[in-house]
């Protein structure tokens, strides 16, 4: 199975996210967006907006300074 055929799941650890937006900014597939809700620290955390668009490039995980983003292949 090639990477193109895989399905990827993006998980955001809400309480780790400080809402910096780096994962949103660097995602070329526009998978993530800022949530209208806040986490326990009072930040608008990132959330998947178009999870089906994820290509598994892992850029979001690399740019997150708080290790709040995880990507899994199914």
PyMOL commands that set and color helices and strands:
alter all, ss='L'
color gray80, all
select helices_A, chain A and resi 3-5+22-26+51-53+59-63
alter helices_A, ss='H'
color red, helices_A
select strands_A, chain A and resi 8-12+32-34+46-48+69-73
alter strands_A, ss='S'
color yellow, strands_A
deselect
rebuild
show_as cartoon
